[in-house]
């Protein structure tokens, strides 16, 4: 780990100036029992938490787009937080995201920073860039011999950490749970579904069978990971459980990417920004 090689001012400088720009590609194989054999090998580039604004430039996001395109994914999934504080910065980000080149589609949901600012402006700008934004909606994708449903839930703007309770969280997110129940009723039970939602915590409270896999962001991996201790701060009701990676939740497997950008304090340590690449396997 980096912390073993650097100390004091050098460590602070690295965490502030170096690691936030060191985009990594993480490749993960995900086996889904209900996935049709005809979709075995389907690939997804998963990006999240761009946070274009004071601490993250459009050039940084452009590098993430380049890495995603080099992977030649079937789908690109963007799981929210496109801006930080200033919604007008979405125009810079959208120009860059328009360069994504998946074989099938680029699909997104909004995160808490998006709904805190101007969700309609962000949705419009992404749409003009060729990104389909799902706001409590589903999108069927037809493949030879199979159909895959993407279900997207909009963030409710409440994280639940920092003293929040599970009861408060569920109250604020009750609309998302009802939306998931409706989407579940309106999609064929025998066909595979992927759930896109910014905050991984809500996946624990979804109706049974809502999706085969959830794709999330929000937690940034904690941004700082300490040796043996992991991330001391994770914006989640469940502590470090949903910090990053592929996690088996109580209702479904959940993939949480560390994100492309960051929020204050604008540092990363042993937790570089990420372009995640998933290969789905049947059976």
C-alpha positions in Angstrom: 0.0 0.0 0.0 1.0 3.6 -0.6 0.9 4.4 3.1 3.8 2.1 3.7 6.1 4.1 1.3 5.2 7.7 2.1 4.9 9.6 5.3 4.0 13.1 6.4 3.8 15.9 3.8 4.7 13.5 1.0 1.7 11.3 1.9 -0.6 14.3 2.0 0.7 15.6 -1.3 0.2 12.2 -2.9 -3.4 11.8 -1.6 -4.3 15.3 -2.7 -2.5 15.7 -6.0 -1.6 12.3 -7.4 -3.9 9.4 -6.6 -7.2 11.3 -7.5 -5.9 11.4 -11.1 -4.7 7.8 -11.2 -7.7 6.1 -12.9 -7.7 2.4 -12.6 -9.5 -0.3 -14.6 -11.1 -3.0 -12.5 -12.3 -6.2 -14.3 -14.8 -8.4 -12.5 -16.6 -11.5 -13.6 -20.2 -11.8 -12.4 -22.1 -15.1 -12.5 -25.9 -14.7 -12.6 -28.0 -17.9 -12.3 -30.9 -16.5 -14.2 -29.0 -14.9 -17.1 -29.8 -16.6 -20.4 -27.0 -18.5 -22.1 -27.4 -16.2 -25.1 -26.3 -13.3 -22.9 -23.3 -15.1 -21.4 -20.2 -12.9 -21.9 -22.2 -9.6 -22.0 -19.9 -6.8 -20.9 -20.7 -3.6 -19.0 -18.5 -0.5 -18.4 -19.7 0.9 -15.1 -18.8 4.5 -14.3 -20.2 6.7 -11.5 -19.7 9.8 -9.4 -18.0 11.9 -12.0 -18.6 15.1 -9.9 -17.6 17.5 -12.6 -17.0 20.8 -10.7 -14.5 22.4 -8.4 -12.4 19.3 -7.8 -12.9 17.2 -11.0 -12.3 18.5 -14.5 -13.9 17.4 -17.7 -10.5 16.3 -18.9 -10.3 13.8 -16.1 -13.7 12.4 -17.1 -12.5 12.3 -20.7 -9.7 10.0 -19.7 -12.3 7.7 -18.0 -14.3 7.7 -21.2 -11.2 6.7 -23.2 -10.5 3.8 -20.9 -14.2 2.7 -21.1 -14.1 2.8 -25.0 -10.8 0.8 -25.1 -12.7 -2.0 -23.3 -15.3 -2.1 -26.1 -18.3 -2.8 -23.8 -21.7 -3.9 -24.9 -23.3 -1.5 -22.4 -22.2 1.6 -20.5 -23.9 2.2 -17.2 -23.6 5.5 -15.4 -24.9 5.5 -11.8 -25.2 9.1 -10.9 -23.6 12.2 -9.4 -22.6 13.9 -12.6 -21.9 17.3 -11.0 -20.7 18.8 -7.8 -22.9 21.8 -6.6 -23.0 23.6 -10.0 -25.5 21.9 -12.3 -24.3 24.0 -15.3 -21.1 22.0 -15.3 -23.1 19.1 -16.7 -22.7 20.7 -20.1 -18.9 20.1 -19.9 -19.5 16.5 -18.8 -22.1 15.8 -21.4 -19.8 16.8 -24.2 -17.3 14.2 -23.0 -19.9 11.5 -22.3 -21.2 11.9 -25.8 -17.9 10.2 -26.9 -18.8 6.9 -25.2 -19.1 4.1 -27.8 -20.8 1.0 -26.4 -22.1 -1.6 -28.8 -25.7 -1.3 -27.6 -26.5 1.6 -25.3 -25.4 4.1 -22.6 -27.9 4.2 -19.7 -27.9 6.3 -16.5 -29.6 7.2 -13.3 -29.3 10.4 -11.2 -27.5 10.6 -7.9 -28.1 12.7 -4.8 -25.9 15.6 -6.0 -27.9 15.7 -9.3 -31.3 15.8 -7.5 -30.0 18.4 -5.1 -29.1 20.8 -8.0 -31.2 20.6 -11.2 -32.2 17.0 -12.2 -34.2 18.2 -15.2 -31.3 20.2 -16.6 -28.9 17.2 -16.1 -31.4 14.8 -17.6 -31.8 17.0 -20.7 -28.0 17.5 -21.2 -27.4 13.8 -20.9 -30.2 13.0 -23.3 -28.7 15.3 -25.9 -25.4 13.5 -25.4 -27.0 10.2 -26.3 -27.4 8.9 -22.7 -30.8 7.4 -21.7 -31.6 8.5 -18.2 -34.0 6.3 -16.3 -36.1 8.1 -13.7 -38.1 5.3 -12.0 -38.4 3.7 -15.4 -37.3 0.5 -17.2 -35.6 0.0 -20.6 -35.9 -3.3 -22.4 -32.9 -4.3 -24.5 -33.4 -6.9 -27.2 -30.6 -9.3 -28.0 -30.7 -12.4 -30.2 -32.6 -15.0 -28.3 -33.1 -12.9 -25.1 -34.3 -9.7 -23.6 -32.6 -7.8 -20.8 -34.4 -5.2 -18.7 -32.6 -2.2 -17.2 -34.6 -0.8 -14.3 -33.5 2.7 -13.1 -34.4 4.3 -9.8 -33.8 8.0 -9.1 -31.9 8.9 -6.0 -34.1 10.4 -3.2 -31.4 12.8 -2.0 -31.0 11.3 1.4 -28.0 9.1 2.4 -29.0 8.1 5.9 -25.4 8.2 7.4 -24.0 10.8 9.8 -26.6 10.0 12.5 -29.5 9.1 10.3 -31.7 6.2 11.1 -32.9 3.3 9.0 -36.5 4.5 9.6 -35.7 8.0 8.3 -33.9 6.5 5.3 -36.9 4.3 4.4 -39.3 7.1 4.8 -37.3 9.3 2.4 -36.8 6.4 0.0 -40.4 5.0 0.2 -41.2 6.4 -3.3 -38.3 4.4 -4.8 -39.5 1.2 -3.1 -43.0 1.7 -4.6 -41.4 2.4 -8.0 -39.4 -0.8 -7.8 -42.6 -2.8 -6.9 -44.3 -1.2 -9.9 -41.4 -2.0 -12.3 -41.3 -5.5 -11.0 -45.0 -6.0 -11.8 -44.6 -4.5 -15.3 -41.7 -6.6 -16.4 -41.8 -10.4 -17.3 -40.8 -12.5 -14.3 -38.9 -15.0 -16.5 -36.6 -12.4 -18.0 -33.4 -11.0 -16.5 -33.3 -7.6 -14.9 -30.5 -5.2 -13.9 -31.2 -2.5 -11.3 -29.4 0.9 -11.6 -29.5 3.0 -8.5 -27.0 5.4 -7.1 -27.1 4.5 -3.4 -26.4 0.8 -2.7 -28.2 1.0 0.7 -31.6 0.9 -0.8 -30.9 -2.5 -2.4 -31.3 -4.0 1.0 -34.9 -2.9 1.1 -36.0 -3.8 -2.4 -38.8 -6.3 -3.1 -37.7 -9.9 -3.4 -36.7 -10.9 -6.9 -36.6 -7.3 -8.3 -33.3 -7.8 -10.1 -30.5 -10.2 -10.8 -27.8 -7.6 -10.2 -27.7 -4.0 -8.9 -25.2 -1.4 -10.1 -24.4 1.4 -7.8 -22.0 4.2 -6.8 -22.2 6.8 -4.1 -19.7 5.5 -1.5 -16.5 6.3 -3.5 -14.8 3.3 -1.8 -14.5 5.6 1.2 -11.8 7.6 -0.7 -9.3 6.8 2.0 -8.4 3.2 2.9 -6.1 2.6 5.9 -4.0 -0.5 6.2 -5.8 -3.3 8.1 -8.7 -0.9 8.9 -10.2 -0.2 5.5 -12.1 3.0 4.9 -12.8 4.9 8.2 -15.7 6.9 6.6 -18.2 5.4 4.2 -21.5 7.2 3.5 -23.7 4.2 4.2 -26.1 2.8 6.8 -24.1 -0.4 6.6 -20.6 0.9 7.3 -17.9 -0.7 5.1 -20.1 -3.3 3.6 -21.0 -1.3 0.5 -17.8 0.6 0.1 -16.8 -1.0 -3.2 -16.7 -4.1 -5.4 -19.0 -7.0 -5.9 -21.0 -7.6 -2.7 -23.7 -10.2 -2.0 -26.6 -8.3 -0.6 -29.6 -9.7 1.1 -31.8 -9.4 -2.0 -29.3 -9.5 -4.9 -25.6 -9.1 -5.8 -24.6 -5.5 -5.7 -21.7 -3.9 -7.7 -20.4 -0.7 -6.2 -17.8 1.2 -8.2 -15.3 3.6 -6.4 -16.2 6.3 -8.9 -14.4 8.5 -11.3 -14.4 11.7 -9.3 -14.5 12.7 -5.6 -16.0 15.1 -3.1 -14.4 17.1 -0.2 -12.1 16.4 1.3 -10.7 16.0 -2.2 -8.2 13.2 -1.4 -7.8 9.6 -2.3 -5.5 7.2 -0.6 -5.2 3.5 -1.4 -8.5 4.0 -3.2 -7.9 5.2 -6.8 -10.7 6.3 -9.0 -12.1 3.6 -11.2 -13.6 2.5 -14.5 -15.2 -0.9 -13.7 -15.6 -3.5 -16.4 -18.0 -6.4 -15.7 -18.3 -9.6 -17.7 -21.7 -11.4 -17.0 -21.8 -15.1 -17.1 -24.9 -17.4 -17.1 -25.5 -20.2 -14.6 
